[in-house]
C-alpha cells in the first residue's frame, strides 16, 4: 500500500476533525475521544454537508446541516437514513498519521 503522510495526531483536537485535500477530493480525518482516527469523504450523502464541521460522538459524526449520523468506521448513515460515504484507510505510527487513497493503490498494482 502507498501511504501519504498527513500530519500528527495532535494536529486534530479530541472529538474534532481536519480536512485533507487529495486528488480524489476533500477528505475529513477525525479523532475520537479515545484517540481512534478515521478518514472519510467530507460530504454527507444526504445533501453534501461538510462532515468535518459536524459533532463527533463515539465512532460517529453528526452532519451539521440536517443531523444525519454517519459511522466513521463504515461510512454508512445510521438509523433510518440511507446512504454512505467512502472510508479511507488510516495508519497511526507513533502519532504520525498517513492515509491510503484508491488512486495510489491502483497505481501501485
Protein Blocks (a to p, Z undefined) as FASTA:
>chain_A
ZZddebjfklpcghiacddddfkbpcdddddfkopacdddfbdfklopafklmccehjbd
cdfklopacdfklopaehjbgcdddddddddeehiacdddfklmmmmZZ
